[in-house]
């Protein structure tokens, strides 16, 4: 099962949650309270040594950074593709995202 570590007020975490919902993927959500410093605790640093959110675990795949996570999800779970098929349109989407 997909696991997403994130903070509810993080816009980057929100983007990943949105993609998971749009693609209809089931996932476990693991809250990491940034205001309370949970990202610095040893338990979370064992999962994600960088201590950042969002962070996705998909079996042996461990990814940080929302754009990398969203692209991974779109390429790994092709139902309901997020990216257009035309190269120019894909470039425009990447321009907006970045």
C-alpha positions as CSV (number, residue, x, y, z in Angstrom):
1,X,0.0,0.0,0.0
2,X,1.2,3.5,-0.8
3,X,2.2,5.5,2.2
4,X,2.3,9.3,2.2
5,X,4.1,11.3,4.9
6,X,3.0,14.9,5.0
7,X,1.8,17.9,6.9
8,X,-1.8,19.1,6.4
9,X,-0.8,22.7,5.8
10,X,2.0,21.9,3.4
11,X,1.1,23.0,-0.2
12,X,3.5,20.4,-1.6
13,X,1.9,17.6,0.4
14,X,-1.5,18.9,-0.7
15,X,-0.4,18.6,-4.4
16,X,0.5,14.9,-3.9
17,X,-2.7,14.2,-2.0
18,X,-4.6,15.7,-4.9
19,X,-2.9,13.5,-7.4
20,X,-3.5,10.4,-5.3
21,X,-7.2,11.3,-5.2
22,X,-7.5,12.2,-8.9
23,X,-5.9,8.8,-9.8
24,X,-8.2,7.0,-7.3
25,X,-5.2,5.5,-5.5
26,X,-5.6,4.1,-2.0
27,X,-2.9,5.2,0.5
28,X,-2.1,5.4,4.1
29,X,-1.5,8.9,5.3
30,X,1.1,9.5,8.0
31,X,0.9,13.0,9.5
32,X,4.2,14.8,10.2
33,X,3.6,17.9,12.3
34,X,6.2,20.4,11.2
35,X,5.2,23.0,13.8
36,X,6.0,20.5,16.5
37,X,9.2,19.5,14.9
38,X,8.2,15.9,14.2
39,X,10.3,16.0,10.9
40,X,13.4,16.1,13.1
41,X,12.5,13.1,15.3
42,X,14.6,9.9,14.9
43,X,11.5,7.9,14.0
44,X,10.7,10.0,11.0
45,X,14.4,10.5,10.0
46,X,14.6,6.6,9.8
47,X,11.9,6.8,7.1
48,X,13.2,9.9,5.4
49,X,16.7,11.0,6.3
50,X,16.1,14.5,4.8
51,X,13.3,15.1,7.2
52,X,11.2,16.8,4.5
53,X,7.5,16.5,3.5
54,X,5.9,15.1,1.4
55,X,7.5,11.7,1.3
56,X,6.1,8.7,-0.5
57,X,6.8,5.0,0.2
58,X,5.6,2.5,-2.4
59,X,7.1,-0.9,-1.4
60,X,10.9,-0.4,-2.2
61,X,10.5,3.0,-3.7
62,X,11.1,5.9,-1.4
63,X,10.6,9.4,-2.9
64,X,10.7,13.0,-1.7
65,X,9.9,16.2,-3.5
66,X,6.3,16.7,-4.7
67,X,7.1,17.0,-8.4
68,X,9.1,13.8,-8.5
69,X,6.4,12.0,-6.5
70,X,3.6,13.2,-8.9
71,X,5.6,12.2,-12.0
72,X,6.3,8.8,-10.5
73,X,2.7,8.3,-9.6
74,X,1.6,9.3,-13.1
75,X,4.1,7.0,-14.8
76,X,3.6,4.0,-12.5
77,X,-0.2,4.2,-12.2
78,X,-1.3,5.1,-15.8
79,X,-5.1,5.1,-15.1
80,X,-6.3,8.7,-15.4
81,X,-3.2,10.2,-16.8
82,X,-2.3,13.7,-15.6
83,X,0.1,14.7,-18.4
84,X,-1.1,15.4,-22.0
85,X,0.3,13.3,-24.8
86,X,1.6,16.2,-26.9
87,X,5.2,17.3,-26.0
88,X,4.4,21.0,-26.1
89,X,1.4,20.6,-23.8
90,X,3.5,18.5,-21.4
91,X,6.1,21.2,-21.3
92,X,3.4,23.8,-20.5
93,X,2.2,21.6,-17.6
94,X,5.7,21.3,-16.3
95,X,6.1,25.1,-16.6
96,X,3.0,25.6,-14.4
97,X,4.0,23.0,-11.9
98,X,7.6,24.3,-11.5
